[in-house]
Amino acid sequence: METTTPPIFIFVGHSNAGKTTFVERLIPELTRRGRRVATIKHAHHTVRLDTEGKDSWRYKQAGAALSMLVTANALQLVADTGDGREPAQLAGRFLGEADIVLAEGFSHAPGPKIEVLRRETGKPPRCGVEDGLIAIVTDCDEVYPELPHFALDDIVAVADFLMRRT
């Protein structure tokens, strides 16, 4: 079975800029347009993915490279990443059923980036054009005027932008 990597867009920005909220609001708009959306979130802190002592945890401890827990309405996958931690590598490996992938964080990863930048954070942009920045969701009109700018609440326009690029 051949899988293809869906288009990936990386949402970057400083802490509390509104990245998660923006992506959370963008998902239903893309879904409404018939897209199967997948997300990848980069966490800078340690997150417990499995419960010690449970079966899937025991399988991983025994050496399984991948362990999946399946319930009546969801699944959870715990897998070794090795060197494959970039959004494109992860999407190609695990998200072949998706039509579009929205990644959050990964500011140093290659790929097209959209920065969420709020004036109230008092910080400069996290990424530049040389980092793959293709657009900005912001209330700072003066930042990267050569790139497309979207208002902090303009979900429909960003969805249009992404649809044109897929």
N, C-alpha and C positions, 0 to 999 in steps of 0.2 A: 504494500500500500504506500503510494507516494504522497508525501505531505509537502505543502508549500508554506513558506513563512508569510503570514499576513503583513500588510503595511503596519508600521509601528511609528507612533508619535510619542515623544518623551516630554512630559510636562515637568518643568524645573522651576525653581524659585526658592527663596529663603523660607525658613520656618515661619509659619503663621501668615504666609502670603495668600493662602486660599487655594492651593493646588488641589487638595483632596476634595474640597467643596466644589470647585469648578469641574473636575473630572466626574464627580458624583452627579452633577447636574447635566453633564454632556452625555453620559451613558444613555439615559432614556430618550434623548433627542436622536441619537444615532440608531438606537433600537427601533424607534418609531419609523425610521427610514429604511428598515429592513436589514440592518447590519447586526451580525453577531459580534458583540463587543467582548474582548477579554482585557483584563488589567494585570499589570505587574507593578508591585509597589516595592521600592527599595527602602529597607529599614536600616538606620544607622546604629540602632541599638539591638541587643540580643532579644529575640522573641522565641518563646517556647512553642515549637510546632507540633509536638507530640507529647503524650502523657506517659511519663515513666511507668513501666510495668504493664501497660496495655499491649495488646497483641501487635499492633503495627509498630510500636516502639521496640518491642522484643525482636521483631523481624529485622529492623534496622540494626539493632545491636548485634544480631547474629551475622550481619554482613550483607543484607540485601541492599542493592544500589538504589532501588525504588520500593516504596511501600505505599499502597493505596488503601484507604478506608472508604468503603462505599456504604451509604445508608439508603433509605427509601427515596430521598429527594436530593442528595448531594454526595460529593466525594471530596476527599482530602488526599493530596499526594505529598509525600515527603521523599525527596530525592537528593542524591549527592549532586553537587554542582560542579565539582572539579574546577576547571578553568572557565567553564561556560556560564559566566554570571552576567553577561551583557544582555540587554533586552532582545536583540535579534537572535542570539543563541538560544535563549530561554523560549522565545516564541516559536522558533523553528523546531525545538525539541518537544514542547508540550502544548502549544496552542494552535495547531494546524486547523482546527475546526472553526476558528474565529475569522471574521472578515476584516477586522481592524483591532489593533492592540494599542491601548493607552497605558503608557508606563509613567510612573511618577518617581521622581528622584533621578538617579543615574545621570547627574549633571556632567560627569566625566566620560560617559559612554558615547560611542559614535552613534549618530542617527539624528533625524530631524527633531528639533526641540522647539517647544513653545514655552516661553517664560511667563509665569504669573508674577507680576510685580506691582505691589501696592506702595503708594507714596508714604503711607503711614508707617511702614516698616523702617523707613529712614535708611535703607540700604541700597547700594548700586545693583545693577543687574548681576545675576550670578553667572550668566553665560554671554558669549558674544557670537557674532556671525561666524567667526573662525571655529567655534565649538559646535556648529550645526544649527544655530538659532535661525528659525524661519518665520517666526511671528511672536508678537507680545500681546498678552492679555493684561491691560494696565490702565491706570489713571494718570500715567506720566507720559504725556504727548511728546516730550522732548527727547526721550530715550529711543535710540535707533530709529530715527524717522524714515530711514530707507526700507524698513520692514513693515509688513502689515500690522496694524494695531487694532485691537478689539477691546471694547469696554469690558469691565469686570463681570458684567451680567449678560453679555451678548452671546449666549449659548448657540443660538440659531446661526449667527454669522460664522462662528468657529466651526460648527458642524458643516456648513456650506464649504468653508475653506478646506476642511479635511476631506470631504467628499470629492472635491475637485482634484485632490492630490492622490486619490486611491484608484 
